[in-house]
Amino acid sequence: METADRLSRTPGIQKVPSPRLDLFIARGFLPSEDCSAIAALIDERRRPSTVSDDLGDRAFRTSETCDLESAHPAVAALDARIAALTGLDPAYGEPMQGQRYSEGQEFKPHTDYFEPAGADFLRYCAVAGQRTWTVMIYLNEPAAGGATRFKTIGKTIQPETGKLLAWNNRKPDGTPNVNTLHHGMKVRSGVKYIITKWYREKPWGVEAKDQPLPFKGGLGVGGAQRAD
């Protein structure tokens, strides 16, 4: 069963009513104690997030990032939980990444796929191919701000502990979907923690693990840039 069909038929999962993209929301997907455990791991190993080309905008992505070890019991359990929900093959998944946004930090509008015409497309997609699905989970609720806005469909999703978002980065014909453009809006008060899991067209596997860690995002509407 295709992932979109599977999620559409799963009780408790909301499909955002838009013909422009497949976007799903599952509230309470991850228990709060598990969210806290993953957030603690992010705090242990966080580093400044980066972008490959900010076009002179040093404030394009101001969060911190953590590469979560797949062998850690909490991370492995979450990986398995996501696979069970979505039906996506874990072999096609990139290593899970955590992000931390403190007050005033954001990730301006961007897409998660790699721009096929981009100079580094082959470098990052030659082995595992294009990104397909994105799964994102809010690990907490900041005091204010930190929503995720899908600009082209006018949908803004508020952070909520344990809430999962999943979207298909491709159109039905397999080409990148610019309507997945999304904005990690500024945290106005407090701190926001999330995890992101990306899936590829082909297995990540042994060969792919020797590639440089891929940038997150692709050129999209509004000039969004790739980042890792």
CORDAFEN-V690301 format. One record per residue. N is the residue number from 1. RES is the residue in one letter. OMEGA is omega in whole degrees, 0 to 359 (NA if undefined). Layout:
<<N	RES	OMEGA> <N	RES	OMEGA>>
This chain:
<<1	M	178> <2	E	184> <3	T	181> <4	A	178> <5	D	181> <6	R	181> <7	L	180> <8	S	183> <9	R	182> <10	T	179> <11	P	177> <12	G	179> <13	I	180> <14	Q	171> <15	K	179> <16	V	186> <17	P	177> <18	S	176> <19	P	187> <20	R	180> <21	L	173> <22	D	181> <23	L	184> <24	F	179> <25	I	177> <26	A	180> <27	R	177> <28	G	182> <29	F	183> <30	L	180> <31	P	185> <32	S	180> <33	E	176> <34	D	177> <35	C	181> <36	S	181> <37	A	179> <38	I	178> <39	A	179> <40	A	177> <41	L	179> <42	I	180> <43	D	182> <44	E	190> <45	R	183> <46	R	180> <47	R	180> <48	P	175> <49	S	183> <50	T	171> <51	V	183> <52	S	181> <53	D	183> <54	D	179> <55	L	178> <56	G	181> <57	D	182> <58	R	181> <59	A	183> <60	F	177> <61	R	189> <62	T	181> <63	S	171> <64	E	188> <65	T	175> <66	C	174> <67	D	185> <68	L	183> <69	E	184> <70	S	181> <71	A	180> <72	H	184> <73	P	182> <74	A	180> <75	V	179> <76	A	179> <77	A	179> <78	L	176> <79	D	181> <80	A	180> <81	R	178> <82	I	180> <83	A	181> <84	A	180> <85	L	189> <86	T	187> <87	G	179> <88	L	182> <89	D	180> <90	P	180> <91	A	181> <92	Y	184> <93	G	171> <94	E	173> <95	P	181> <96	M	180> <97	Q	175> <98	G	177> <99	Q	178> <100	R	179> <101	Y	175> <102	S	185> <103	E	179> <104	G	182> <105	Q	182> <106	E	170> <107	F	185> <108	K	187> <109	P	184> <110	H	173> <111	T	184> <112	D	181> <113	Y	177> <114	F	181> <115	E	183> <116	P	180> <117	A	183> <118	G	184> <119	A	184> <120	D	182> <121	F	182> <122	L	180> <123	R	186> <124	Y	183> <125	C	185> <126	A	184> <127	V	187> <128	A	178> <129	G	184> <130	Q	171> <131	R	180> <132	T	181> <133	W	170> <134	T	172> <135	V	181> <136	M	180> <137	I	172> <138	Y	180> <139	L	179> <140	N	177> <141	E	176> <142	P	182> <143	A	178> <144	A	177> <145	G	176> <146	G	179> <147	A	175> <148	T	184> <149	R	172> <150	F	193> <151	K	189> <152	T	177> <153	I	177> <154	G	181> <155	K	177> <156	T	184> <157	I	183> <158	Q	177> <159	P	178> <160	E	185> <161	T	178> <162	G	181> <163	K	180> <164	L	170> <165	L	175> <166	A	178> <167	W	179> <168	N	181> <169	N	183> <170	R	171> <171	K	178> <172	P	179> <173	D	177> <174	G	179> <175	T	181> <176	P	182> <177	N	182> <178	V	180> <179	N	174> <180	T	177> <181	L	182> <182	H	186> <183	H	170> <184	G	190> <185	M	184> <186	K	169> <187	V	183> <188	R	178> <189	S	179> <190	G	183> <191	V	177> <192	K	175> <193	Y	174> <194	I	166> <195	I	177> <196	T	178> <197	K	180> <198	W	179> <199	Y	184> <200	R	178> <201	E	183> <202	K	180> <203	P	176> <204	W	164> <205	G	186> <206	V	183> <207	E	185> <208	A	184> <209	K	180> <210	D	177> <211	Q	172> <212	P	178> <213	L	186> <214	P	174> <215	F	176> <216	K	174> <217	G	178> <218	G	178> <219	L	181> <220	G	179> <221	V	179> <222	G	176> <223	G	178> <224	A	186> <225	Q	175> <226	R	178> <227	A	176> <228	D	NA>>
